[in-house]
């Protein structure tokens, strides 16, 4: 059997110390140099072990302060399902209400942003065509749990009351309900989830360690004539959120 990589061995050792209450939640860990000396490894090995445990929610890195044992934090259950689109509320609010958490989100919309190449491909438009771009930060009890950047072709919503996703009489109604107001029926959505490491900006916004594991979901909504009318990049921290896909069965 191959020998276990040193950083995994150190991660197990740190995890065991926490389990045995050598360190309690909120305690600051000794320096990497000290841990490395105690365990007979270099600081880089300790760093990799700590980064692994941070990505798993066991430890918490604080810029300029050090590494701490993370306070217990309930994983947020995020349900993905087109069937959960409701006329009077968002699926995110439903999820947070089920967990007895206060839900909210912050957003910023920019109008007529030229579509980057990848976004243009996903929306079936020419690169550089104007889009409405909206960035979101979703909060549970005031803590960020999800990021999203949404793109809608200006040719679809321009000049209508739903042109601004978070403004006007249909603010916050969601893509499906807003599009219905202008006669566009959403037939289905396609989501492509994949694991990756957080960027520096994502880590800052989500309050997680740089390069911690996240789930990146590329979502695109299609109208009943097969036209893409919205696409989004959704980022969820793996250590804090459990993603569940709900599949409706048509009878």
C-alpha positions as CSV (number, residue, x, y, z in Angstrom):
1,X,0.0,0.0,0.0
2,X,1.4,3.4,-0.9
3,X,2.6,5.5,2.0
4,X,0.2,8.3,3.0
5,X,1.4,11.8,1.9
6,X,2.9,13.7,4.8
7,X,0.3,16.5,4.7
8,X,-2.5,14.0,5.1
9,X,-0.8,12.5,8.1
10,X,-0.4,15.9,9.7
11,X,-4.1,16.8,8.9
12,X,-5.1,13.6,10.7
13,X,-2.9,14.5,13.7
14,X,-4.4,18.0,13.9
15,X,-7.9,16.6,13.5
16,X,-7.3,14.2,16.3
17,X,-6.0,16.9,18.7
18,X,-9.2,18.8,18.1
19,X,-11.3,15.7,18.7
20,X,-9.5,15.1,22.0
21,X,-10.1,18.7,23.0
22,X,-6.4,19.6,23.0
23,X,-7.7,22.6,21.1
24,X,-11.2,23.9,21.5
25,X,-13.3,25.9,19.0
26,X,-12.0,29.4,18.8
27,X,-8.4,28.4,19.9
28,X,-5.5,29.7,17.9
29,X,-3.2,27.0,16.7
30,X,0.6,27.1,17.3
31,X,2.7,28.5,14.5
32,X,3.4,26.3,11.5
33,X,7.1,26.2,12.5
34,X,6.2,24.9,16.0
35,X,3.7,22.2,14.6
36,X,6.3,21.2,12.0
37,X,9.0,20.8,14.7
38,X,6.7,18.7,16.9
39,X,5.6,16.5,14.0
40,X,9.0,16.3,12.2
41,X,7.9,18.0,8.9
42,X,8.5,21.2,7.1
43,X,6.2,24.3,7.3
44,X,4.9,23.7,3.8
45,X,3.6,20.3,4.8
46,X,1.8,21.9,7.8
47,X,0.4,24.6,5.5
48,X,-1.1,22.0,3.1
49,X,-2.6,20.1,6.0
50,X,-4.1,23.3,7.4
51,X,-5.5,24.4,4.0
52,X,-7.2,21.0,3.7
53,X,-8.8,21.3,7.1
54,X,-9.9,24.9,6.3
55,X,-11.6,23.7,3.1
56,X,-13.4,21.0,5.2
57,X,-14.5,23.6,7.8
58,X,-12.4,22.2,10.6
59,X,-10.1,25.1,10.8
60,X,-10.5,28.8,10.0
61,X,-7.8,31.1,8.6
62,X,-7.8,34.7,9.7
63,X,-5.7,37.1,7.7
64,X,-2.8,38.6,9.7
65,X,-3.8,36.6,12.8
66,X,-3.3,32.9,12.3
67,X,-5.2,29.7,12.1
68,X,-8.0,28.8,14.5
69,X,-10.2,25.9,15.3
70,X,-13.5,26.7,13.6
71,X,-16.7,27.2,15.6
72,X,-19.3,24.5,14.8
73,X,-21.3,25.7,11.8
74,X,-24.4,23.9,10.5
75,X,-24.1,23.1,6.8
76,X,-26.6,25.0,4.8
77,X,-28.8,22.8,2.6
78,X,-29.2,24.3,-0.9
79,X,-31.8,22.6,-3.1
80,X,-31.5,22.9,-6.8
81,X,-34.8,22.3,-8.7
82,X,-36.7,24.2,-11.4
83,X,-39.9,23.0,-9.7
84,X,-39.2,25.2,-6.7
85,X,-39.7,28.4,-8.6
86,X,-42.7,30.0,-6.8
87,X,-44.8,33.1,-7.7
88,X,-44.5,34.5,-4.1
89,X,-40.9,33.8,-3.1
90,X,-37.4,32.5,-3.9
91,X,-36.2,28.9,-3.4
92,X,-33.3,30.3,-1.4
93,X,-35.7,31.8,1.1
94,X,-37.5,28.5,1.3
95,X,-34.3,26.7,2.1
96,X,-33.3,29.2,4.8
97,X,-36.8,29.2,6.3
98,X,-36.6,25.3,6.6
99,X,-33.3,25.7,8.5
100,X,-34.8,28.6,10.7
101,X,-32.2,30.9,9.3
102,X,-32.8,34.6,8.3
103,X,-32.2,34.9,4.6
104,X,-31.3,37.9,2.6
105,X,-29.2,38.9,-0.4
106,X,-27.3,41.9,-1.8
107,X,-27.1,42.6,-5.5
108,X,-25.6,45.0,-8.0
109,X,-26.8,45.3,-11.6
110,X,-24.8,46.7,-14.5
111,X,-26.6,47.5,-17.8
112,X,-25.5,46.9,-21.3
113,X,-22.3,45.1,-20.4
114,X,-20.6,43.5,-23.5
115,X,-20.9,39.7,-23.3
116,X,-17.5,38.0,-22.8
117,X,-16.8,35.1,-25.2
118,X,-17.8,32.3,-22.9
119,X,-21.0,34.0,-21.8
120,X,-21.9,34.8,-25.4
121,X,-21.5,31.1,-26.3
122,X,-23.7,30.1,-23.4
123,X,-26.4,32.6,-24.5
124,X,-26.1,31.9,-28.2
125,X,-25.3,35.5,-29.0
126,X,-22.3,37.3,-30.6
127,X,-19.4,38.2,-28.4
128,X,-19.7,41.9,-27.2
129,X,-23.5,42.0,-27.5
130,X,-25.0,44.0,-24.6
131,X,-26.2,42.1,-21.5
132,X,-27.7,42.9,-18.1
133,X,-25.2,41.6,-15.5
134,X,-26.3,41.2,-11.9
135,X,-24.0,40.0,-9.1
136,X,-25.5,38.5,-5.9
137,X,-24.2,37.7,-2.5
138,X,-26.7,35.4,-0.6
139,X,-26.7,35.5,3.2
140,X,-27.9,33.2,5.9
141,X,-28.2,34.9,9.3
142,X,-25.9,37.6,7.9
143,X,-23.2,35.2,6.8
144,X,-22.4,34.7,3.1
145,X,-23.3,31.3,1.8
146,X,-23.5,31.7,-2.0
147,X,-22.4,33.9,-4.8
148,X,-23.9,34.3,-8.2
149,X,-23.3,36.3,-11.4
150,X,-26.3,36.4,-13.8
151,X,-26.3,37.5,-17.4
152,X,-29.4,38.2,-19.5
153,X,-29.3,39.4,-23.2
154,X,-30.5,43.0,-23.4
155,X,-32.3,42.0,-26.6
156,X,-34.7,39.9,-24.5
157,X,-35.5,42.3,-21.6
158,X,-34.5,45.7,-22.9
159,X,-37.3,48.3,-22.8
160,X,-39.5,46.2,-20.5
161,X,-40.5,46.4,-16.8
162,X,-38.3,43.4,-16.0
163,X,-35.0,44.7,-17.5
164,X,-33.6,45.1,-14.0
165,X,-33.7,41.8,-12.0
166,X,-33.7,43.6,-8.7
167,X,-35.5,46.8,-9.6
168,X,-38.9,47.8,-10.7
169,X,-42.3,46.2,-10.0
170,X,-41.0,42.6,-10.4
171,X,-37.8,43.0,-8.4
172,X,-36.6,39.8,-6.9
173,X,-39.2,37.6,-8.5
174,X,-36.7,35.3,-10.1
175,X,-35.9,34.5,-13.7
176,X,-38.9,32.3,-14.4
177,X,-41.5,34.6,-13.0
178,X,-39.9,37.8,-14.5
179,X,-39.7,36.3,-18.0
180,X,-43.3,35.2,-17.8
181,X,-44.3,38.8,-17.3
182,X,-43.0,39.6,-20.8
183,X,-44.4,36.5,-22.5
184,X,-41.3,34.3,-22.3
185,X,-42.0,30.9,-21.0
186,X,-39.0,29.1,-19.4
187,X,-39.2,25.4,-20.3
188,X,-36.1,24.1,-18.5
189,X,-32.7,24.8,-17.0
190,X,-29.4,23.1,-17.5
191,X,-26.8,23.1,-14.6
192,X,-23.3,21.9,-14.8
193,X,-21.7,21.6,-11.3
194,X,-18.0,21.1,-10.8
195,X,-15.6,21.3,-7.9
196,X,-12.7,23.8,-8.0
197,X,-10.7,26.1,-5.7
198,X,-12.0,29.6,-4.8
199,X,-10.5,32.6,-6.3
200,X,-9.0,35.3,-4.0
201,X,-12.1,37.5,-4.6
202,X,-14.6,34.7,-3.9
203,X,-12.7,33.6,-0.8
204,X,-12.9,37.2,0.5
205,X,-16.6,37.5,-0.2
206,X,-17.5,34.1,1.3
207,X,-15.2,34.4,4.3
208,X,-13.2,31.3,3.5
209,X,-9.6,30.5,2.9
210,X,-8.1,31.4,-0.4
211,X,-8.2,28.3,-2.7
212,X,-10.7,26.5,-0.4
213,X,-13.0,24.1,-2.3
214,X,-16.2,25.4,-3.8
215,X,-18.8,24.0,-6.1
216,X,-19.1,26.1,-9.3
217,X,-22.5,25.7,-11.0
218,X,-23.0,27.0,-14.6
219,X,-26.7,27.4,-15.0
220,X,-28.6,28.4,-18.1
221,X,-32.4,28.9,-18.5
222,X,-34.0,28.1,-21.8
223,X,-37.3,29.4,-23.2
224,X,-39.8,27.0,-24.7
225,X,-38.5,27.7,-28.2
226,X,-35.0,26.6,-27.1
227,X,-33.5,30.0,-26.7
228,X,-31.1,30.7,-23.8
229,X,-32.5,33.7,-21.9
230,X,-30.2,33.8,-18.8
231,X,-27.0,32.2,-17.7
232,X,-25.3,32.4,-14.3
233,X,-22.2,31.3,-12.5
234,X,-23.1,30.1,-9.0
235,X,-20.4,29.6,-6.4
236,X,-21.1,27.6,-3.1
237,X,-18.4,26.9,-0.4
238,X,-18.1,23.1,-0.1
239,X,-17.4,23.1,3.6
240,X,-20.5,25.1,4.5
241,X,-23.1,24.1,2.0
242,X,-24.7,20.8,1.0
243,X,-26.1,20.9,-2.5
244,X,-29.1,18.6,-3.2
245,X,-30.8,18.1,-6.6
246,X,-34.5,17.7,-6.5
247,X,-35.9,15.9,-9.6
248,X,-39.6,16.4,-10.3
249,X,-41.4,13.4,-11.8
250,X,-44.1,14.1,-14.3
251,X,-47.0,11.7,-14.1
